[in-house]
Amino acid sequence: MSMDNMTKQIPPGYKKTEIGIIPEDWEVKRLGEIFSILKTASFSKSDLSSKGDILYIHYGDIHTKWVHFLDLKKEDLPHIEHSKSRNYPLVKEGDLIMVDASEDYEGIGKSVEIKNVGNKKVISGLHTLLLRDSQGKFVNGFKGFVTHNRIVKKQIETLATGLKVYGISKQNLKDVLIPIPPLPEQRAIARVLSDIDHLIESLDRLIEKKKLIKKGAMQLLLTGKKRLPGFKGEWVRKRLGEVAIIKKGDLITEKEARRGNVPVIGGGIGPTYYHNKANRKANTITISASGANAGYVSFHKHPIFASDCSTIEKSGNYDVRFLYFLLKSMQNTITMLQTGGAQPHVYPEQLKQLEIYYPLDMEEQRAIAQILSDMDAEIETLERKKEKYEMIKKGTMELLLTGKIRLKDYIDEVLG
């Protein structure tokens, strides 16, 4: 390809670099040039406690709890004895904590920026790297997104070594190339992404609130402690096996399954795989039969292939949605039915002995089920909305952190 053709492919205001085409006013630096990598501790969870002067950041929490930022005002960290922490630097505002080990590629190099340190004394622990901006190249609030940039993430993934656990070495990490926008643009990017984060967090809080309201409603409505207006009929106690027919599924392996879109329900929480035909109609209750999730209660609005599970289908003796909510409210009790060691099981005969308390009036069952179904629908709507914002954030990050969309002409507007 001629130089003229290469030049034509570079848009005005952009330049070609080792990491691809980026804005011409952005820098590219090696991580080791702009971050100091400081010493971290190597204590295990058995060394930690709930009391002490020094807080401790555990790599497992970075994998499972935090995204982009660790806000020390909001999070409770484990503690470590002061005598054990003396040889390690204290974490500072704006430091970046990166994990250097992961069981999957998604978690390789995951990092969080530290916020609101205040007077707290914190050290970073086992399988983490403490990165400190040594050249003032980044503003606080932007660093939490640096290693989530696709350009950077891809480089880190290529450096990972290992079989069951992937790791990255400090030395190799120093050579990772980082695209660096001007500081004002960093502030604008951070504000935009932070605003989306706040929307997602507010939805999280609302979803949790709705779940608590539903939990309270289940405790009242499914026990008869609160009766709905217009219903005064008798509630009775019976064995589940006296009320419903509980059937075992038909075991099918992934190799035996034929390509299709019918979920195969096995011993887990979600579909195990898919098949081309169903053996249970829509509106079926399943209770996982084996494995770590044996006893897990689910409801399926569409036809399924029931495999490693027990099932309860529609009947004229009860409203199946009501019975699902009733069994779901007994989830802990059903899980406790597990027998066996390495491979726990919950058998239909055990389920048949469960005592249930329910109204004989089918209309009362339907009314209770409708209220709880409406609550579920509201929660599902909020969860879909949250997923939509998460997708918007992912797309926005891709565009802003690679310079495909610029905020330089809107900085005052964004930050104003």
N, C-alpha and C positions, 0 to 999 in steps of 0.2 A: 504494500500500500504506500502511495506517495505521501510525502510530508504535507502537501496541499490538502489531500483527502483527510489525513489525520487531523489537521487543523480545523477543517470544516466540521468535524464531529464534536469539537469542543465548543460549547455554547459561549457567547460573550460573557465575560465576568468570571469564567472558570478556567482552571488549569489542570494539566495532566500530571499526576504524581505517582509514587510507588504504590499507593493504595487506591488509585483510580482518579476519576475526575472530581475535583472539589472546587469550591469558590476560591478565587484568586487571592482573597484577603485572609484565607485560613492558613494556619501553619500545620506542618506535620512534624511531630517529634517522637523519638523513642521514649517508651515509658520510663526507662532508666535515666533519661535526661531530665525529666520533669517531676518524677516522684522519688522520694527517698523511701526505701523499703526497710522498715524498722523491725527490731526483734519482737517476737511474740512468744507467749508462754505455751506450755504443752501439757497442762493439767487435764485429767479426765474428769468426767462428771462426778466420780466418787470423791474427788477432792473439793467439790463445791458444797456450799451450804446456803441457807436462807438468811444468814446473818453475817455481818462483817463490814469493814470499812471500804473494801475494794470490790467493785463490780467486775464481772467477768463475761466477755463475749464468747459464746460457744459457736463453733462453725455450724452445728446442726440447726441452730435457730436461724442462721442466715439462709440456710436451705429451705426451711419450712415456714418461717414466720414473717420475714420482712421482705419488702420489695423496694429497691432503690435507696431507702432511707431507714435509719434506726434512730427514732426520736426518743431520747433518754427521759423526756418528760412523761411519755406515755407508757413506756415498756418497763416491766420489772425484770431485772437481770439477776442471775445467781451471784453469790459472793465467794470470795476467796480470802484466806487469811492474809493479813498484811505482811507477815514474815515471808510468805511464799511469793509475794508480788514485787519485792524490792528491786529485782534485777531487770524489770521490764518497764519500758516507757509508758507513761499514761497517755491515753487517747485524748486528742484535742478536737475542738470544733472543726468540722469540715474534713476530718481524716476519712480515708476510704479503707474499709475492711473487706478483703477479698478471701474467699475460700480457695484453698489450693488442692482440694480433693473432692471427688464426687463419684457417686455410683452410676451416673448417667451423663451424657453429653450436655443435656440442658443445664445442669448445675455447674459445669466447669467454669471457673472464674467468676462466679456470681459475687457481686459486691454490693455493699451498702455504704452510704455516706452518713457520718455521725452528725446528729443535730441536738442542740440544747444540752450540751455537756454541763454548763453551769459550774457548780462547785463539786460535782461528782468526780470520784476517782475511779477510772475504768482502765482495765488492761484487755488486750486482745489475746485469744487463746489458741488452743490446739487446731491445727490445719487451717490457720488463717495467716494472711499477710497484711501488715499494717502499712498502708501507702500514705505518705504525706506530701502534699504539693510543695515542693522545695523551691520552685521558681515563680510562684504567683501567677501561674498560667490559667488558673480556673477560679471562678467565683463559687462561693458556697451556694448550694442548691442545684448546681449543675453537675458536680462530680458524681453524684449518684447515678447519672445516666451514661457516664463515659464508657464503661465496659459493656453496656447494653446496646451500644451502637453496633449494628450488623458488621461494619468494617472491622471493628476491634474484636468482636465476639468470634468471628470467623478465624482470625489469627490465633486467638487463644485456644480454640478447639484443635487447631492443627498441631499445637505444642503438647497436647495432652498425651500422656503415656500410661500404660497399665492395661490390665485385662478386666478383672471384676470391679476394681476401683481405679478411676482415672485421676492422674495428678499432673500438676504443672510445677516446674522448678522456678525458683526465684531468678536464677540466671537467665533462663530462656524468656521469662516474662519481660525482662528489661529491654528486649529487642522488639517488642510489640509496638507498632506504629500507631500513633494517636492523632486524629484530626482535631485541630483546636480552633474554634471560631473566636473572633474578637470578643473581649469581655462583655461589651454592651449586648451583643447578640446572644451570648451565653445567658445573660440575665433574662432576656426576653424568652428564650427557649425554655428556661427553667420555670418561668411564670406560666407559660401556656400549659406545659406538662403538669405542673403543680395544680393548676385549676382543674384539669381533667381528673387528677388524683383525688381532689377534694370532692368532686361529683361522685366518684366511685366509692369513696369512704362514706359519704352521706347515704348512699344507697345501701352499703353494707350495714350501717347502723339501723336503717329503716327495716331491712330484711330481718335482722336479728330481733328487732322489736316486734315485728309481725309474727315471727316464729314463737316468741315468748307468749304473745297474746293467744296464739293457736294452742300452745301447750296448756295454758291456763283453761281455755275453753274445753279442751279434751278432758282435763281432770274433773271439770264440773259436769259436762254433758254426758260423758260416757260412764259416769258412776251413779247418775240419778240424783246427785247432790243439788243440781239445778235442773228444774223441769221447764220445758218450753211452754209458752201459753197455750192453753187449749188441750193439753195432754195430762190425763190423770190415771191412765191405765197401769196395770200391774207390771212390775219388773220381777224377773225370776232368775234363779241360779241353776245352771245346768252344765254338764260336761260338754265340751266342744263337739265331741264325737256323737252326742245325742242330738245335736242341732244340725251339723253339717257333715257331708261326705268328704273325707280327706283321702285323696288319691296320690299315689307315687307317680313321678314322671317316668318317661321312657328314656333310658340312658342312650345318648348318641355322642360319638366322638367327633372331633373336628374333621377327621379324615372321612368319616361317614356322612357328614353334613354336605348337602348340595347347595351350590351358590344360589342365594336368594336374599330376601329382606325380612324374613321372619326371625325375630330374636330367639335364640336358644337360651333358656334360663337355667343356669346350673347352680353351683354352690357359692357363687360370689354375690356381689351387690348389684352389678349390672349384667347385661347380656354377655355370655361366654363367647359366642360367635353367632353366625346366622345360618338359616336353612331355607329351603324352598317351599316348605309346607308347615302348617300349624297342627298341633294336637290338642290345643285348648282354645276356646273361643275368647272373644273380647270380654273384659271385665272379670278377670280371674285373679285370685289371691295366690301368691306363691310364698313358700317358706323354704329357704335354702336348706338342703339336707346334709351337706358335709363341708369340711374345710374350716378355715378360721372364722368364716362368716356364717357358719351353720346356725339356723334359726332366724336369719334375717327375713323380715316380712316386707313384701312388695305388692303393689297393685298394678295390673296391666290393663290399660284401656283398649288395647288392640290384641288381635290373636297372637299367640306365642307357641313355641315348641318347648314344653316343660320337660326338662331332662333331670338333672340331679337336684330335684326339689319336690316338695309336697304341694298339692294344689287344692283350692276350694273354689268352686264355681257358683254361678248364679243359681238361686233356688227360690221356690215359693215360700220357704220357711223363714227367710230373713232377707234383709236388704244387703247385698254383697258389699256395697261401699261402707255401710255402717259396720259390718263385721270386720272389714279391713281396718277401719280406724280403731275399733275395739281391740283387735289383736296388736295393732301398732302401739297402742297405749300400754300393752303388756310386753313390749319388746325385751326388756331386761329379764323378765320372768322366762320368756321363751328361750333366750340365749343361755340362761342358766340350765336349760335341759340338756345341753351338750354332754355327750358321753364319748369316751375314747381318749387316747393320748395325743399322738402326733397328728391324727386325722379325726377331729371331733365330728360327731353326727347328731342330728336331731331327727328322730323317726316319727312316722305318722301315729304309731301307737302311743307315743308320749304326748303328741299334740291332742289326741282324742281325750286325754285325761284332764286337760286344762279346764278349770272352772271359769265360766263366763257369767256375767251379770248383765241382763239386757231387757229392754221393754218388749212385751209380747206384741204390742201394737206396731204393725209394719209402717204405718204412717208416721209414728214418732221416730222410728228408726230412720226413715227417709228424710225427715225434717232435720234430724241431727247430722246425718251424713251430708245433706246439702249445705248446711252452715260450714262444716269443716272443709268440704270440697271448695266452697267459695273462697275460704281463707287460703287454701292451697293454690287456687288459681291466681289470687292476688300476689302471693309470694313468688310463684313461677313467673308472672309478668314482670315483677321487679328484678328477678334474677336474669331474665332475658334482656332487660334494659341495662343491667350492669354489664352483661357480656358484650352488649353493643358498645358501651362506653370503653370497655377494655380493648375491643377491636379498633375503635377510633383512636385510642391512645397509641396502640401498637403501630398503626399506620402513620400517625402524626410523628411519632418518634423516628420512624424510618425516614420520613421526608426531612424533618428538621435537623436530625443528627448527622445526616450525610450531606446536607446543604442543597438538596434537590429543591426545597422551598426555603426562601430566605425571609428573615424577619427584619433585616437591617433597615428597611425603609419604614417600618412600623414600630420601631423600638419605643418611641415616646408614647404611642397609642397603647401598646401592650403594657408598658410599665406604669402608665399614667393612672 
